Structures are given as C-alpha cells and as structure tokens.
Amino acid sequence: MSNRVAIVTGASAGIGLSVASRLHGRGWVVVGSSRRGTGSNGWTSVVMDVDDDQSVTAGVQGVVVEHGRIDAVVASAGWGLAGAVEQTPIAEAKAQLETNFWGAVRVVQAVLPTMRRQGSGRIVLISSIGGVIGLPFQAFYSASKFALEGFGEALAYEVATFGIQVSLVEPGNVRTDFTQSRRQVSAPADDDLYGNAVAKAIGVMEHDEANGVPPDKVAVVVEKLLNSARPRRRVSVGKVGERVGLPAKRLLPYRVFEGAAKSSLGV
C-alpha cells in the first residue's frame, strides 16, 4: 500500500487538499499539484498548470521518472464562473472549460500510457451535482461538468480492457474557498436586466456552500473508490436534500422536477 502513487490536481486548497492529505495519511505516495504549487503536508508538491499542455506533460513525466509508476490520478482542479449566459464573454466561458474540462482531459491523456503499460490504474474525476442538474447563472460551470460526465463515461469503456477504472465523484455543496474564488461576470453598466436574479441565485448558492459538508467528506469517498475492487462509476457526496435531486431528475416528469428545483436553485 505504501508503494501506491497518486497524482492529485488542485491540491492547494479545498477538495484537492483534503484528498491529498487523506491519501498521504493512508500510506499513499502523493504528488499534489497546482498552478502555483502547494504547501506540502508531507507529500510531494509540484507546480503543474492543467491549462498548459507542456506543464502537464512535464509534471506527469517527472512523477514517472521519480516513482516509476502512477496508480491513481484524482482530477480536482477547477473554479467557478457566475453570471448570465447572455452577458458572459466567450473568452471567460472558454477559460471556464479550459480548466474544468480540458484540464482534466490533459492530465488523463498524460497518465494513460503509464497506466496502460502497468495494466492497472484508477482515474477519479471530481465532477459535481451541477454536472447532472444545470445551475442557473453558472451555466458554463455546469457545462464543464456535464462534459466531464460524458467524457468519463466514454473513457471508462475505452480503457477497461487495460485494467484502468474510471469513477466520477459528484459533490453537492462543500465548504471550501471555492465560494470566495468564484469569478463574477461583469454586466454592462447600462444593462441590469439580470442583476437581481443573479444576485439572488448566487446568494442562495453561497449560503448553501457555507453550510455544506466539509471537503474531507469528499476525500473519504475518493479513498473508498481507490480501495474498492469494483469501484462505482458515479458517487454523489453531500446532504441528502441535494443528492435526492439526482434520482428525482431521472424519475420525475421534467416540469415537475424543474418546478420543485426552482426554489432550491434560487430562481
């Protein structure tokens, strides 16, 4: 167990930090990465910008050179963007998907050759309940997580024959600095059409995040997936009232579901 090597992206704070700390405490050799580097709690800290091809390639190659293998990757690097779709500059929307979706894709592509040669590996993608249920005024965040859901599911089919297993973790509201670091779209000074609605919806979200589960709850789920002989494809994490929305969306008529979801989403 002490020889297992894991790369955790976004390890400078929040869910990534909790995952790296928990795995290190359980005997994993942990390489925690972020674009600015991260303080080490006993694991190896590396600078790796998931938005940059060369940075990801160099970071993963460095792990292989030093440790000779990669047993798991936990892709948790990400951030949030809040604002109305109509008022969001395309450049900001692209930046959101660049980190949250393409960043995970880069890391996965970089680790797959090593895992394939080993004949084993675990890939855990940190998705979101917002990757199954669209979040108003966070449409591009939801889009990035919806994309991650489809990517992870398709990837699982492709790599199963090589002994590589893929899981998606779908947190609800989690108490992290994600709330404070969420970027806000700047609405035009002469156009306040969405102002009140955005403020209300994001206010509800921030309140729920402040009262969400601690990030270690997500780390516990990740650890269980990595230790499971038959890990689940998808696991949700959070309060029951949030998680119940996932089966409800599948089972209820969409008008009934959306009617019930509006107040909880602040619309």
PyMOL commands that set and color helices and strands:
alter all, ss='L'
color gray80, all
select helices_A, chain A and resi 14-25+53-67+85-87+90-118+129-131+139-162+178-181+195-210+215-227+240-243+245-251+254-265
alter helices_A, ss='H'
color red, helices_A
select strands_A, chain A and resi 5-9+29-34+44-47+72-75+81-82+121-126+164-171+183-184+234-237
alter strands_A, ss='S'
color yellow, strands_A
deselect
rebuild
show_as cartoon
